[in-house]
Amino acid sequence: MKPIWIVDDDESIRWVLEKALARENLATQSFSNARDAMAALEIGAPQVLVSDIRMPGASGLELLQKAKEQYPELPVIIMTAFSDLDSAVSAFQGGAFEYLAKPFDVDKAVDLIQRALEESLRETNIVQTSSEATEILGQAPAMQDVFRAIGRLSQSNVTVLITGESGTGKELVARALHRHSPRSSQPFIALNTAAIPKDLLESELFGHERGAFTGAQTMRRGRFEQAEGGTLFLDEIGDMPFDLQTRLLRVLSDGHFYRVGGHQQLKANVRVITATHQNLEKRVKEGLFREDLYHRLNVIRLRLPSLRERREDIPLLTQHFLLQSAKQLGVEPKRMTDAAMQFLTSLELPGNVRQLENLCNWITVMAPGQTVEIKDMPPELLDGEGAAIAPAAVPNYANFIPPVRVPVAEIKPASAPAASSQTGTAFAEWTALLDMEAAHLLSSGQSKVMDVLSRKFETAVIKAALKHTHGRKNDAALRLGIGRNTITRKIQELGISGAKDD
């Protein structure tokens, strides 16, 4: 993680923030003036920038403008005296994350910086995740047609509409179109419009200004801004609410939009790729989808074949997913007998490639031997109750015991007593559970997977610490290596009960 920059001509302010952040194990770098910070921005960016407004030479607002020009995603906190509140308004107009009024409470300042840090890390994760290349496999003629289409579109910025059944790999194709385009060095941002509640979707797309609605404590950049210069992939576009379709059409038509609650017009330099499993022509006739938006999106249509249309690819995909699943668990990959592979190839698999991937995860976890026979398949398939693997048939990873044994003594601190004979050995590869849970959430279309898993992780760790300290939250914070304000905020956010002051 990159350091937090502190820019202030007052040495005492710099010293106080440095020491307070050091207690939270956060690295800092300080500057006594804005000019030095601007010069440093030419080399690289911090994780969070904290700057005073009034300094000799260049002001904090000038530094803010410079930072936002070079690193639009960088959270900037502006420190200001109470007499400078007009300047604070200017700071928000310039895109500041928040302002910190002097004199300030140090603990509140640290909490604010940590909020900005979380936002920064979340933005960084979006960019890193979006830049990961994912392989598209297929030897069937129908897939070769798809590959040729991707090649023809490689140097184009034209809008593409990807159609096909759920689970056919529409997002993989969108990523491939981005990866082979002139925008490949810029972000690829994906959003499933069906997975976001209607009331939040507008903010997700276009961002919002501070105070735009209840709970909007800070300005937030939407997906169009996050994808600036790159590609925005809108999955399940057929489910977009009708009123939002109008706003999307406006952006596609003239390239401009406003944040929710904002008055400053923003320009979007974004290539839009959309996908749907629905019949958009039918939805247009039913009055559920704007005809003008349909024609705006349907410039180039790319249809993905179902797995039933490319059964010859099932052995190749199965081998790939079995290897991938085994790698995640750190075990030897399972092998399919010829009969089992032939049985698999004969299935309808209405969930397409995603369903096949889930099935391979099931086989890796649940099949008893290294060689998989027909009898080792999920009971739902053998009973003829339908080829679909419903979520309930996918392994319950919370109860899964990984097949890698690690003695308890090896995972306890050196000072801990040796494991009792009753304990014996334990399955300690909990990261394998995390890998599998993440893979399951991602393949099921869950949105904000990082947030979901982070909340589960933080809840479990904090509850364990509170139990260890008999509910004393300050003692728990010390054991966890976090600040007392941080644990108090986390307890409130996560709804954890049973905590008490020391």
N, C-alpha and C positions, 0 to 999 in steps of 0.2 A: 504494500500500500504506500502511496506517495505521502509526503509530509503535509502538514497543515501550515499555511503561510500566515504570519502575523505581521501586518504593516501598520506601524504607528511611530510617530516621532517621539513619543513619550516612553522612555526606557522602562519606567516602572510598570506601565501597562503591558509592555512586551514580556517583562519578567514574570508578572503575576500569571498571565495566560500560559506562558511556557511551563511554569511549575505545575499549574493546575492540570494541563493536558498531559504532562509527563506522569502524573499520578494515575492517569487513565491509560498509560502505556501508548500514548499517541505521540508520534514524532512531529517536531515543529521546525520551521525555519523562519527567522525574523528579518525584517527590513526596517530601517529607520526612515525611509522615504519611498514615495510611490515610483520615482524614476528607476531606482534599483530593482523594484519588483517588476516593472514593465520590461526592463532588460532581461530579467530572468525568465519572463514569459516567452521570450524568443527561443529559449532552449527547451523549456518544458513547462508543464502545468502542475500545480499542487492538487491535492485531493479536495481541499476546501481553502478558500481565501477569506481572511478576516482583515478588514482594513478600516482605519479611521477616515473620516471625511476630510477634515481640515488639517493639512500638513504643509510645511514650507515647500515651495515648488509646485509640483503637480498634486492635484487633489485626489481624494479617494474615488470621486465620481469619474474622473478621467481614467483612473486605474480600472474601475468597473467597466467602463466602455471598452477599453483595450482588451480586458480579459474576455468579455462576452464576444468580441469580434473574433478572437482567436480560438476560444474554447466555449462555445455556447452552452454546453452542459455543465460547466463549472459552477458550483454553488458559491456565491459571494455574500458574506455577511458584512454589513456596513455599521461601524461604530460611530455614534453621533451624540453630541451633547443635547440636552433638552431644547436648547435654543436653536438647534439645527433641524427641527422636525420638518420644515419645508424642504430641506435638502434630502431628508429621508424619503419624502414623497418622490422626489426626483430619482432617488436610488431605486425605488420600486419600478418606476417607469423604465429605468435602464435595465431591469431584469434581476435586481438583487434578490437573494433567497430570503433574507430577513434583515432587520436592523436591530442593533443593540444599543440602547440608550445609556449614556454615561451619567452618573456613576452606576455601575452594574454590580449585581450579585455574582460572585465568581461561579458558584454552583449552577446558577441559571445560565450563565454564559457557556459553561461546559456542556450543559444539556442541549442548548441551541446548536452548538458546534457539532455535537454528536448526531443531532437530527439531520443537519446538513451533510454530515459524513455518510449517514445511511442512504440519503438520497443520491449522493455522488456514487457510492458503491453500487447502488441499484442501477443507475444509468450506465456505469461501466460494464456491469454484467450483461445488460441488454445488448450493448455493442459487441462484447466478446462472444456472447452466445450467437448473435446474428451472423458473425463472421466465420463460424465454424462450417466447414464444408461437409456435406453429407452425400454419401454415394448413392446413385440411382442404379439399380441393377435390372437387367432385362436383355434377353436375346431374342424374344419373340418378335415377329415382324411388326406387330402393333406398337411395341416399344421402340423399335428402330425408327418408326415414323416420328415418334415423339422426340427422339434424340436428334433426328435431322431438323425438326422444327426448331429445337433449341439452338442448333448451329446456325440456322438462317437468321434467327432473331438476336444472335450474340452481339452484334454491333448496333443494335437498334434501341431506341428509347420508347418505342411504341407501346401503348397500353395493351395488356394481354388479359383475356378472360379464360381461366382454366376451368373446365367442367369435368365431371366424373363422379362416380359413386363415392360415398364416404370410405376413407381408408385406402384410396388408390395412390396416395402420395402427391397430392396437389401442392402441398407446401414444399416438398423436395424439389419439384419442378420449378416453382417460383424461386427458390434459392439458387438453382442451377442457372436460371435466366439472369439473375443478378450477378452471380459469380463470373459469368462469361460476358458481362456487359461492360461498357466503359465506366460504369458506376461501381465496379467491384471493390474499389478501395474505400468506398463510403458505406454507411450503415445499411443493413437490411433489417427492417423492423416489421414484425408480423403481429397481426391483431385478428382474433376470431370475434367477429361482430356478434355472433350468436351467444358467446360465452359471457358477454358484458351486459349487466342490467341496463335497460333503456335509459334510465335517469343518469347513468354514469358514462354512457357511450360517447356522448358529445364531448365531455371533458377529456376522455381518453384520446379521442381523435384530435381535438383542437387545443387542448390545454385550458387552463383557467387562470384568471387573475386572483390575487389575494382578496378575500371578502366577496367573491362572486356568488357564493351560496354558503349556507351553514356548514362549517367544518373546513372551509377553504382558508386555512391559516397562512398559506404561502402561495406564491405564484407557481404554477406547474406547467411544464412544457408538455404538449400533446405529442401523439405519434407522428404527425406531420413534421413538427419541428425536430423530433428525434431522428427522423429519416432524412433530414436536409442533405441534398446532394446525392442521396442514395435511392433505395427502393422501399416502398411501403406495400406490404402484402396484406390485403383485406380478405380473410377467409370467410366463407358462408355469407357472402354479400347479399344473397337473396333474402336473408333474415333481417336486414337493416331496417329499422323503423322508417316509415314513409317520410316523416318530417326531416329526419337526418339525411335522407336521400337528396333533398333539395340543397342542403349545405354542401354535401359532397359534390354534387353537380356543379355548384358555383366554383369550388376549388379547381375541379378538372377543367372548367371552361376558361377562367381567367387567371388561375394560379394564385389567388389571394384568399385570405381567411382572417377571422378574428378569434382570439381566445374567448372562452365563455366569460362574460362580464367585462370584456376589454373593448377599448375604443381605438386601439392602434392597429392599423391594417398590416398584416404580415404576408410576405410572399413565400410561396412554397416551390422549391426546386426539387421535385420528387417524382420518380416514376412509379405509377400505381399499377400493381398487378392484383387482380381479384380472382376469387374462386368460389364455386358453388356446386352443390350436388343437386340443386333444384332446377326445374325447368323454368327459366326466367321468362321465356315467351308466354308461358301459361300464366305466370304471376302478373305479367303486364296486362294480359287480357282480363284477369280478375281484379285489376285495379290495385294490386298490392305492391307493384314496382313501377317506378316512373319509366315511361317509354323513352324519354329523352336521355335519361341516365343509362338505360340499357344500351342505346345506340352509342353513347359515349364510351362505355366500357367494352362493348363488343367490337373492337377494332380488329383484333386478331383473336380467334378462338382456338384453343388447344384442348382437345378432348383426350382424357386419359382412359385407357381401356380398363375394364374390371379384370380381376384375377381369373375369372372364368374364361376370359377371352385370350389369356396368355398362360394356360396351364403348364406349358413347357418351361416356364420360368420358376415354377414352384420348387423344384429340387435345388436350383441355384439360390433362391431366396431363403429356403429352409436352412441350407448349409451356412449361409451368411449369418442368419439370426441365431443359430445354435452356437456358432463361434463367438458372436457378440455377447450373448447371454453368459456363456462360460467365462469369458474374459471379465465381465462385470463381477462374477462371483469368485473368480480365482480358482476355477476347477477345470478339469479336462472336459472338452466338448463331447456331447453325446453323438452317437452315430445311428443313423436310421437304416433298418434293414430294407432290402428292395421291396418287400411286401408292404412294409409300413409307409415307404415313400409313395408307392403306387396308391395305397389307400388315401394318403394325404392329398395326392394329386386329383383324386376322384371327388373330393369334397366340394361343396358349393362355395363355402367360405364367403358369405354375404358381406362380412366385414373387410374383405379384401386383404391387402398387404398388412394393414394394422392388425387384423385378426390373426393372420399367420404369425406375426411377430409375437403376439400375446401367447399363442399356442406354443411357440418355441421356448418362450420363457417358462411356461408351465412344464414342458417336457424336461428342461434343464433342472428344474427344482424338484419335480414330483416323480419322474420316471425312475424306477428302482435301479436299473443297471446302466452300463455305459452304452450298450447296444439296445436301441429302442425298437420294440416289436408292436404290432397292431394292438395287442392286448394292453400295452402300456399307455395307450392314448386316453384322453379324458373320458370318463364314463358317458358324458353327454353325447359324444360322437359315436361311441360304440352302441349306445342304446337307441340310436336313430331318432333322437328327440330334436333334431335340427343341428345344422352345422355351426350355428353361431355360438361363440364362446361368450356368454354373458359375463358382466363384471363379477358376479358371484362365483363363476367357475374359474376365474383367474386366481392364482394362489393368494391366500391371505398372508401377505408378507409380515404382518405384525406377529404372526405365530410361526413363521418360518424359521427353522434351525439350519443355518448354513452348514455344508458338509466339510468344514475345515475346523479341526479341533486344535485349540490352543489352551495349554494348562493355565489355570487361574493364577498361579503364582507368577506367570510371565506377564500378566496384564495389570498386576497390582503394584503400587509403589514399593520400592525396595524396603522401606521401613514398615510395611504392613506385615502382619503375622502371616505365616504360611497357611495355605488353604487346608481346611479340615478334611479328614478322610471322607466325611459325609458329602462334602462339596465335590470332591473328585476333580473332574475336568469340566470346562464349560465352553460353549460355543461363543467365541469372542469376536468373530468377524461381523460386528454390528454395522460396519460400513457397507457390507454387502446388502444388508437390509435396506439401508438408505439408498443405495444404487438402484435396487429393484423397485422401491417405492417411487423414486423419482422417475424411473422409466415407465412405470405404470401410469403415473399422473400425466406424464407428457403424452403417452400414446392414447390416453383417454380424452385428450382435448382440454384438460384442466388449465385454466388461466392462472397466471401469477404463481407458478409452481414454486419459485424461490421463496415468496412470501409465505405460502402454505407450509413448506417444510421448515422454514426458519422459525415460525411461530411454534410449531410442534417441538422443535429442538430446544428453543429457549424455555418453553413451558416445562419440559421434562427436566432440564438442568436446574432451573431455579427452584422447582418443587423439591428436587433431590437435595439441593443445598439448604433449603428451609427445613426440611425434615432432619437433616444432619445437625442443624443448629437449633433445633426445637423451636422453629418459627422466628428466630431473631434475624431480622432482615439485614441489619448492619453487619453482623457477624457473617451472614451468608454472602453479602457483597464482598467482604474482605477475602473470604475463601475462594470466591469466583474470580477475584481480580478485577472487579468493576466498581464504579463509584456508587455511593449510597443513593444519590439522586437517580442514577441510572436504574438501579434495581427497584426503587420506588415507582418509577415511571413504567418499567416493564411489568411489575406486579399489577398495576392498574390497567395497562393496555391488554394484558393477557387474561385478566379476570381471575388471578390466583388468590385464593383465600388462605387464611391461617398465618399470615405474616404479622409480626409485631415488632415494635421498636425495642432495641436492646435496653 
